[in-house]
Amino acid sequence: MTQTLPLWTRSELCEATHGSLSADVTVQSVCIDTRQLEPGALFIALQGDHSDGHRFIQNALSQGAACVMVHDRQAVIDAGLMDDPRVLFVEDTMTGLEALGRFARKRFHGKAIAITGSVGKTTTKTMLFQALQPYGKTHASVASYNNHWGVPLTLARLPRDADFCISEVGMNHPGEIAPLAEQIRPDIALITTIGTAHLGHMGSIEAIAREKATLFQALIPPDGHAIALEGTPCLSLVAAEVPHDCSFWTIGTSHAATVRIDALQCHGQGSHFHLHTPTGNADVSLSAPGHHLAQNAALALGAVSALGLPPQAAASALVSYKPEAGRGLKRLLPGNVTLIDESYNASGPSMRAALATLALLPASRRVAALGDMRELGEFSDDEHRALTAPIMAASALTFCCGPHMKSLYDSLPQSLRGGYAPDATQLAPLVQAALRSGDVLLVKGSLGSNMRDLIVLLNAHPSVQEASSSVSP
C-alpha cells in the first residue's frame, strides 16, 4: 500500500509510547524484522524467547531505518548508539508496540473489522480485503499476523487516512482473544468457524466457542455487527455474547439467515451462487473450488453489507480471487501432477474441507499426503480416525506421516493406503515413487508437521510415472 501521509511523526511516537526521541523523524512503515525493512521505517527491537531485536538495531539504521525503538540501554551502548538521535527509548518495546497500535486505532476514523475462527481466518481476511477495494482505502494484517504481536503490529501500521482496517485474531489457549479484541475495538466482528483446532488446550467445543465469542464482546455500539455462519456449533452460545445494542447476523441457506446463499453450485473449477443481503443482492462467482471458499466469500460479503455497502461491486472484485501458497494454491508439479498446496496448517474441519474439494476435482487419480494435526491432546487419535470417511468419499490414495496420522492410516481400507512414514522428509520418496501423470495431489498438515518440506522435495526430485490406461478416477 502506497503511503502518501507520514505513518508516524516524532511527536506522535513520543506521545503514544511515553518514550524519548531526539531526531525529528517521519516514519513511513513499522518493522520488527530487518530482513523486511524498508528505508523510512521504524524498527522495533522486540525481545522474544529465542531472539532479541536489539542485536539488529545498528543494522536497521544502516539499512535506512528512520529510527529504532529500544528498551535495553546496554545493547544500545554496545552498538555505539547512545548518542544517536534516531534511538527511541521506551520502558518496554512490546508495550511500546501495543501503545502504537492503540494510538493508531484511536486516531482512525474508518471502520474496523476483526475476524476469528478455528479455520478460514486468513482466507476470509484476504477475500474481504479484495472485496473492499472498490469502496475505499483498505488496510489488513499481513499473512497470519493474528497473535499478541501480530495484532498490535497490524494496528501500528494502520494508515491515518484508511477507510477500512481488517485484523485477524487467533488463539490456542483460554483468555487470548479478549486483550487483542480490546485493542482492535471492532465495528464488525466475524467468526468463520468453531471447530476442533486447539481442542487439546481448550478441552471442549463449548470452551472454544466461549473464547471465540469474546471477540463479539468488544464490538463498538450501537452500530456494531457480529456475523457467523448459520450452522456454527454452539451458535446460541456465541450469539448470547453480542452486546444488546449491537446486531447479530447469520449467513446461510435458510430463509431465516440475515444473509442468504441461494442456488449454490460447486464444481472443480470454482463455484457460483446468489447472495441476498440487507443492502442488496449479488451474483458471486469464484474461480477457486471448494464449498468452504464459497462460505468464506459469503462471510466477506456479509461484512460488506454490514458496513452499509451494496455488495455487487465487492462480489465482482472476488472473481479474480486465488488461494495463497499453503492455503489451497493449485499449481502444476513436474510430470503433469496437479498440486493442491494446503501445507500451512490443518485441523479436523479444514482437513474435511480440503478432502471435499479434492473430491470435486477431475483427475486420473486423487492422492493425499497428510501430516499430523497438532494440539488435539487426548482427542488426537479419534480426530485423525474421523478423516477415514472423507478420504473414502474422495477415493484418495493416501500417504500419511506423523505419530497421530498412523491411527488414520491403519483405519483406511487397503486399497487407499499409499504409504506411511514417521515424518514428511521420509514420506517424500514414497509419494514420489507413486505419482503418475494426471494425478491430483493434496498436501496438508499442521505447520509443525512440516509438509512444506515434502513439496520442496517433490519439486527438486520429480519421479512421476506415466499414467496407466487401467487407472480409474
C-alpha positions in Angstrom: 0.0 0.0 0.0 1.5 3.4 -1.0 1.8 5.7 1.9 1.1 9.3 1.0 0.9 10.8 4.5 3.5 10.0 7.1 2.6 7.0 9.2 4.1 8.4 12.4 5.7 11.7 13.3 8.2 12.2 16.1 5.6 13.9 18.4 3.1 11.0 17.9 5.8 8.4 18.6 6.7 10.1 21.9 3.1 10.8 22.8 1.9 7.2 22.1 4.8 5.4 23.9 5.8 8.0 26.5 9.3 7.5 25.1 12.1 9.9 24.2 13.4 10.6 20.7 15.6 13.5 19.7 15.6 13.2 15.9 12.7 15.0 14.1 11.8 11.9 12.0 8.8 11.0 9.9 8.1 7.2 9.7 6.6 5.6 6.7 6.3 2.0 7.9 6.8 -0.2 11.0 9.0 -3.3 11.0 10.1 -5.9 13.5 12.4 -7.9 11.1 15.4 -6.2 9.4 15.0 -8.7 6.5 11.8 -6.9 5.6 12.9 -3.4 6.5 12.4 -0.5 4.0 14.0 2.9 4.2 12.0 5.3 6.4 10.8 2.5 8.7 10.5 2.4 12.5 12.3 -0.7 13.6 11.0 -2.1 16.9 13.5 -4.3 18.8 11.2 -6.9 20.2 12.6 -9.3 22.7 11.4 -12.9 22.4 12.2 -16.3 23.9 14.6 -17.2 21.1 15.7 -13.8 19.6 16.3 -10.2 20.6 15.8 -7.4 18.1 18.3 -5.3 20.0 21.0 -7.3 18.2 19.9 -5.7 14.9 19.4 -2.0 15.7 22.7 -1.0 14.2 21.9 -3.0 11.1 18.4 -1.4 10.9 19.8 2.1 11.0 22.4 1.3 8.3 19.6 0.0 6.1 17.8 3.3 6.3 15.5 3.0 9.2 14.2 6.4 10.3 14.5 5.4 13.9 14.6 2.3 16.2 12.5 1.6 19.3 14.6 0.0 22.2 14.5 -0.6 25.9 17.8 -2.3 26.5 20.3 0.5 27.2 23.2 -1.8 27.4 22.5 -3.1 23.9 22.5 0.5 22.7 25.8 1.2 24.4 27.3 -2.0 22.9 26.1 -0.9 19.5 27.7 2.5 20.0 24.4 4.3 19.5 23.8 6.1 22.8 24.3 9.5 21.2 22.4 8.6 18.1 19.2 10.9 17.9 17.3 8.2 16.0 17.0 5.9 19.0 13.5 5.9 20.6 13.9 4.8 24.2 10.8 3.2 25.8 10.1 1.3 29.0 9.5 -2.0 27.1 9.3 -2.5 23.3 6.4 -4.9 23.4 4.4 -2.5 25.5 5.5 0.3 23.1 4.2 -1.7 20.1 0.8 -2.1 21.8 0.8 1.6 22.7 1.4 2.5 19.0 -1.5 0.2 18.0 -3.9 1.7 20.5 -2.9 5.2 19.4 -3.4 4.4 15.7 -6.8 2.8 16.4 -7.9 5.9 18.3 -6.9 8.3 15.5 -8.5 6.1 12.9 -11.9 7.4 11.6 -12.8 4.4 9.3 -14.3 1.1 10.1 -12.5 -1.7 11.9 -13.3 -5.4 11.1 -12.0 -8.3 13.2 -12.0 -11.9 12.1 -11.5 -15.0 14.2 -12.4 -18.7 13.8 -10.9 -22.2 14.0 -10.2 -22.2 10.3 -10.7 -19.8 7.4 -9.5 -16.6 9.1 -6.7 -15.7 6.7 -8.7 -16.7 3.6 -11.8 -14.7 4.7 -9.5 -11.7 5.5 -7.9 -11.9 2.1 -11.3 -12.1 0.4 -12.6 -9.2 2.4 -9.5 -7.1 1.6 -10.1 -7.8 -2.1 -13.9 -7.2 -1.8 -13.4 -3.8 -0.2 -11.1 -2.4 -2.8 -14.0 -0.7 -4.8 -15.1 1.2 -1.7 -12.0 2.8 -0.3 -8.5 2.5 1.1 -8.2 -0.8 2.9 -5.5 -1.9 5.4 -5.2 -5.6 6.5 -3.0 -7.8 8.6 -0.1 -9.4 6.7 -0.1 -13.2 6.3 -1.4 -14.7 9.6 -0.3 -11.9 11.9 -3.0 -12.7 14.5 -1.3 -13.1 17.9 -0.1 -10.9 20.7 2.4 -9.1 18.5 0.7 -9.5 15.1 -2.5 -7.6 16.1 -0.7 -4.5 17.5 1.7 -4.5 14.6 -1.2 -4.5 12.2 -2.7 -1.5 14.1 0.6 0.3 14.3 0.8 0.0 10.5 -2.7 1.4 10.0 -2.5 4.5 7.7 -4.2 7.5 9.2 -6.4 8.0 6.1 -7.5 4.4 5.6 -11.3 3.7 5.2 -11.2 0.1 6.5 -8.9 -1.9 8.7 -9.1 -5.7 8.8 -7.5 -7.6 11.7 -7.1 -11.3 12.1 -7.4 -12.7 15.6 -6.0 -16.1 16.6 -5.8 -18.1 19.8 -4.8 -21.5 21.1 -5.3 -21.0 24.8 -8.0 -19.6 27.0 -8.0 -15.8 27.5 -6.0 -14.9 24.4 -8.7 -13.2 22.3 -10.0 -10.6 24.8 -6.9 -8.4 25.1 -6.5 -8.5 21.3 -10.1 -7.6 20.7 -9.8 -4.7 23.2 -7.0 -3.3 21.1 -9.0 -3.6 17.8 -12.4 -2.4 19.1 -14.2 -3.7 16.0 -17.2 -2.2 14.3 -17.7 -5.6 12.6 -16.7 -9.0 14.1 -16.8 -12.3 12.2 -16.4 -15.9 13.4 -15.6 -18.0 10.4 -16.0 -21.4 12.2 -15.9 -23.1 15.5 -14.1 -26.4 15.3 -11.7 -28.8 17.0 -8.4 -26.8 16.3 -6.6 -26.5 19.7 -9.0 -28.9 21.3 -6.2 -30.3 23.4 -5.6 -26.9 25.0 -9.2 -25.9 25.3 -10.9 -29.1 26.4 -14.2 -28.8 24.6 -16.0 -27.2 21.6 -18.0 -25.2 24.1 -14.8 -23.7 25.6 -13.6 -22.9 22.1 -16.9 -21.2 21.3 -16.8 -19.1 24.5 -13.2 -18.0 23.7 -14.2 -17.0 20.1 -17.3 -15.2 21.4 -15.1 -12.7 23.4 -14.4 -11.0 20.1 -18.1 -10.1 19.9 -18.0 -8.6 23.4 -15.5 -6.0 22.1 -17.9 -4.6 19.4 -18.5 -0.9 19.4 -22.1 0.0 20.0 -24.6 1.0 18.8 -23.8 0.0 15.2 -21.6 -3.0 15.8 -22.4 -6.1 13.9 -21.5 -9.7 14.8 -21.5 -12.2 12.0 -21.4 -16.1 12.0 -22.4 -18.9 9.7 -25.8 -20.4 10.3 -24.6 -23.9 11.1 -21.8 -22.8 13.5 -21.5 -25.2 16.5 -22.7 -23.5 19.8 -24.3 -20.7 17.8 -26.7 -19.7 20.6 -23.8 -19.5 23.0 -21.8 -17.1 20.8 -25.0 -15.1 20.0 -25.6 -14.5 23.7 -22.2 -12.7 23.9 -23.2 -10.0 21.4 -23.8 -6.6 23.2 -27.6 -5.9 23.5 -27.2 -2.7 21.4 -25.3 -4.4 18.5 -26.7 -6.6 15.7 -26.2 -10.3 15.2 -26.3 -11.6 11.6 -26.2 -15.1 10.4 -25.1 -16.3 6.9 -26.6 -19.5 5.5 -29.1 -21.1 3.1 -32.3 -20.9 5.1 -34.8 -18.0 4.8 -34.1 -17.2 8.4 -30.5 -16.2 7.6 -29.7 -12.5 7.5 -27.5 -13.0 4.5 -28.9 -15.9 2.4 -26.9 -18.0 0.0 -29.1 -19.2 -2.9 -28.6 -21.6 -5.8 -25.1 -22.6 -4.7 -23.2 -24.7 -7.3 -19.7 -26.1 -6.5 -17.6 -27.8 -9.1 -14.0 -28.5 -10.0 -13.4 -25.1 -11.5 -15.0 -23.0 -8.7 -18.5 -22.1 -7.5 -21.4 -19.8 -8.2 -24.2 -18.5 -6.0 -26.7 -15.7 -5.5 -26.4 -13.7 -2.3 -29.3 -11.8 -0.7 -28.2 -9.2 1.9 -29.9 -6.3 3.7 -28.1 -3.8 1.4 -28.8 -5.6 -1.9 -28.3 -8.8 -3.8 -25.2 -10.0 -5.7 -24.2 -12.8 -8.1 -21.0 -14.4 -6.9 -18.6 -16.4 -9.0 -15.3 -17.9 -7.7 -12.6 -19.4 -9.8 -11.3 -21.4 -6.9 -13.1 -24.7 -6.0 -14.5 -25.6 -2.6 -17.7 -25.3 -0.6 -15.7 -23.7 2.2 -14.4 -21.0 -0.1 -18.0 -20.1 -1.1 -18.8 -19.8 2.6 -15.8 -17.6 3.2 -16.8 -15.4 0.3 -20.3 -15.1 1.8 -18.9 -14.1 5.1 -16.7 -11.4 3.5 -19.7 -10.1 1.5 -21.8 -10.2 4.6 -19.3 -7.9 6.3 -19.5 -5.5 3.3 -23.3 -5.4 3.7 -22.9 -4.8 7.5 -20.8 -1.8 6.6 -23.9 -0.4 4.8 -22.4 -1.0 1.3 -24.1 -2.6 -1.7 -22.4 -6.0 -2.3 -22.3 -6.4 -6.1 -19.1 -4.4 -6.6 -17.5 -6.5 -3.9 -18.7 -9.7 -5.4 -17.3 -8.7 -8.8 -13.9 -8.0 -7.2 -13.8 -11.6 -5.9 -13.9 -13.1 -9.4 -10.1 -12.8 -9.5 -9.6 -14.3 -6.0 -6.9 -17.0 -5.9 -5.9 -19.1 -2.9 -2.4 -18.4 -1.4 0.5 -20.8 -1.1 -0.1 -23.2 1.8 -3.8 -22.4 1.8 -5.2 -24.1 -1.3 -2.9 -22.8 -4.1 -3.2 -25.0 -7.1 -0.2 -25.5 -9.4 1.5 -28.0 -11.7 4.4 -30.1 -10.5 6.9 -31.6 -12.9 5.5 -34.7 -14.5 2.0 -33.3 -15.1 0.8 -33.7 -11.4 -1.6 -31.0 -10.1 -0.6 -30.0 -6.6 -3.2 -28.6 -4.1 -0.9 -26.9 -1.5 -2.6 -26.9 1.9 0.6 -27.3 3.8 0.3 -24.2 6.0 -2.0 -25.7 8.7 -4.6 -28.3 9.5 -7.5 -29.2 11.8 -10.4 -31.5 11.5 -12.7 -29.1 9.8 -10.1 -27.8 7.4 -9.0 -31.4 6.6 -12.5 -32.3 5.7 -13.0 -29.2 3.6 -9.8 -29.9 1.7 -10.7 -33.5 1.1 -14.2 -32.5 -0.1 -12.6 -30.0 -2.5 -10.2 -32.8 -3.7 -13.3 -34.9 -4.4 -14.6 -32.2 -6.8 -11.5 -32.2 -8.9 -11.3 -34.2 -12.1 -8.3 -36.5 -12.1 -6.9 -39.8 -13.3 -6.3 -40.4 -9.6 -6.7 -38.4 -6.4 -3.8 -38.6 -4.0 -3.5 -37.2 -0.5 -0.3 -36.7 1.6 -1.3 -35.8 5.1 0.7 -34.8 8.2 -0.4 -34.7 11.8 -3.0 -32.3 13.1 -1.4 -30.8 16.2 -2.7 -29.5 19.6 -5.6 -32.1 19.9 -4.3 -33.7 23.1 -6.3 -36.7 24.3 -8.7 -36.3 21.3 -6.0 -36.7 18.7 -6.4 -40.3 17.6 -10.2 -40.0 17.4 -9.9 -36.8 15.4 -7.5 -38.4 12.9 -9.5 -41.5 12.5 -12.6 -39.4 11.8 -10.9 -38.5 8.4 -11.5 -42.0 7.1 -14.9 -41.3 5.7 -14.0 -38.1 3.8 -10.9 -39.9 2.4 -13.1 -42.7 1.2 -15.6 -40.2 -0.3 -12.8 -38.7 -2.3 -11.4 -42.1 -3.3 -8.0 -40.7 -2.4 -4.8 -42.9 -2.4 -3.5 -41.6 1.0 0.1 -41.2 2.3 0.5 -40.3 6.0 3.3 -39.1 8.3 3.5 -38.4 12.0 2.6 -40.5 15.1 -1.1 -39.4 15.1 -1.7 -39.9 11.4 -0.7 -43.6 12.0 -4.1 -44.1 13.6 -5.8 -42.8 10.4 -3.6 -44.8 8.1 -4.4 -48.0 10.0 -8.1 -47.3 9.7 -8.1 -46.9 5.9 -9.0 -49.7 3.5 -6.0 -51.4 2.0 -6.9 -50.1 -1.5 -6.4 -46.5 -0.3 -3.2 -47.0 1.7 -0.3 -45.4 -0.3 2.4 -45.5 2.4 3.3 -44.3 5.9 6.5 -42.7 7.3 7.4 -41.0 10.6 7.9 -37.6 9.0 7.4 -35.5 5.8 11.0 -35.9 4.7 10.8 -39.7 4.8 7.4 -39.7 3.2 8.5 -37.7 0.2 10.2 -40.6 -1.7 7.2 -42.9 -1.2 4.9 -40.2 -2.7 7.4 -39.5 -5.5 7.6 -43.2 -6.5 3.8 -43.5 -6.6 2.8 -40.3 -8.5 1.6 -40.6 -12.1 0.9 -38.1 -14.8 -2.6 -36.8 -14.4 -2.8 -37.2 -10.6 -4.1 -34.5 -8.4 -2.2 -34.4 -5.1 -3.4 -32.8 -1.9 -0.7 -32.0 0.7 -1.9 -30.9 4.1 -0.9 -30.9 7.7 -0.3 -28.7 10.7 2.6 -26.3 10.4 4.6 -28.3 12.8 4.3 -31.4 10.6 6.5 -29.7 8.0 4.5 -30.8 5.0 6.1 -27.9 3.1 9.3 -30.0 3.1 7.6 -32.7 1.2 6.5 -30.1 -1.5 10.1 -28.8 -1.8 11.4 -32.3 -2.3 8.8 -33.2 -4.9 9.8 -30.1 -6.8 13.5 -30.9 -6.5 13.3 -34.7 -7.3 10.3 -35.4 -9.5 9.7 -39.1 -10.1 6.4 -39.4 -11.9 5.2 -42.5 -13.8 3.2 -42.4 -16.9 -0.5 -43.0 -16.2 -1.7 -46.5 -16.8 -4.7 -47.0 -19.0 -6.3 -49.1 -16.2 -6.3 -46.2 -13.7 -9.8 -45.2 -12.7 -10.9 -41.8 -11.3 
